[in-house]
Amino acid sequence: MSKLRRLSGKQVVAVFTEFGFRVVDQYGSHMKLRRDAMAGSQTLTVPAHTQLDPGTLRAIIRQASRFIPEEELRPHFYR
C-alpha cells in the first residue's frame, strides 16, 4: 500500500487550486475552499497547520473524493 505524504495546509490548498478550488474564507486556522460546478458549489475545509495529521489528511481526501475521482487525488497525496 502507498504511504501517505506529510503535507502542510498550504500544500493541500495548492493541490486543490489545481482542481479549480479557491480560498473563499478563513476563520482562525481553518481555510474554506470552494469551486462552482454544474451541480452547485463544492466546499472543502482545510486546517492551515504546518503539518497535518495523517487522519486529518485522510478525512480531507475522503471529503474531496465526493467531487474529484480518487484516482486523480492519489498521486498528490500518496508516495
C-alpha positions as CSV (number, residue, x, y, z in Angstrom):
1,M,0.0,0.0,0.0
2,S,1.2,3.5,-0.8
3,K,2.3,5.7,2.1
4,L,0.6,9.0,2.8
5,R,2.7,12.1,2.4
6,R,3.2,14.6,5.3
7,L,1.8,17.9,4.0
8,S,1.0,21.3,5.4
9,G,-2.3,23.0,5.0
10,K,-0.8,25.4,2.4
11,Q,0.4,22.4,0.3
12,V,-3.0,20.8,0.4
13,V,-4.6,24.1,-0.7
14,A,-2.1,24.3,-3.6
15,V,-3.2,20.8,-4.7
16,F,-6.9,21.8,-4.7
17,T,-6.3,25.0,-6.6
18,E,-5.1,22.8,-9.4
19,F,-8.6,21.3,-9.4
20,G,-10.3,24.7,-9.6
21,F,-10.9,25.4,-5.9
22,R,-10.1,28.8,-4.4
23,V,-9.9,30.0,-0.8
24,V,-13.0,32.0,0.0
25,D,-12.8,32.4,3.7
26,Q,-10.5,31.7,6.7
27,Y,-11.7,31.6,10.2
28,G,-8.9,31.1,12.7
29,S,-6.7,28.2,11.5
30,H,-9.2,26.8,9.0
31,M,-9.5,27.7,5.3
32,K,-12.6,27.2,3.4
33,L,-12.1,26.3,-0.3
34,R,-14.9,26.4,-2.9
35,R,-15.4,25.8,-6.5
36,D,-18.5,26.3,-8.6
37,A,-19.7,23.3,-10.6
38,M,-22.8,22.5,-12.6
39,A,-24.3,20.6,-9.7
40,G,-23.8,23.6,-7.4
41,S,-20.9,24.8,-5.3
42,Q,-18.4,22.4,-3.8
43,T,-16.8,23.2,-0.4
44,L,-13.8,21.8,1.4
45,T,-12.3,22.8,4.8
46,V,-8.6,22.6,5.3
47,P,-6.7,23.5,8.5
48,A,-3.9,26.0,8.0
49,H,-1.4,24.0,10.1
50,T,2.3,23.5,9.4
51,Q,1.8,19.7,9.2
52,L,-1.5,17.8,9.0
53,D,-2.0,14.7,11.0
54,P,-2.5,11.6,8.8
55,G,-6.1,11.1,10.0
56,T,-6.9,14.7,9.2
57,L,-5.4,14.4,5.7
58,R,-7.3,11.2,5.1
59,A,-10.5,12.9,6.1
60,I,-9.8,15.8,3.7
61,I,-9.1,13.3,0.9
62,R,-12.3,11.4,1.7
63,Q,-14.3,14.7,1.7
64,A,-12.7,15.7,-1.6
65,S,-13.4,12.3,-3.3
66,R,-17.1,13.3,-3.4
67,F,-16.1,15.9,-6.0
68,I,-12.9,14.6,-7.6
69,P,-12.2,10.9,-8.6
70,E,-9.8,9.3,-6.1
71,E,-7.5,8.2,-8.9
72,E,-6.8,11.8,-9.7
73,L,-6.2,12.7,-6.0
74,R,-3.9,9.8,-5.2
75,P,-0.7,11.0,-6.9
76,H,-0.8,14.2,-5.0
77,F,-1.2,12.7,-1.5
78,Y,0.5,9.3,-1.6
79,R,4.0,8.2,-2.5
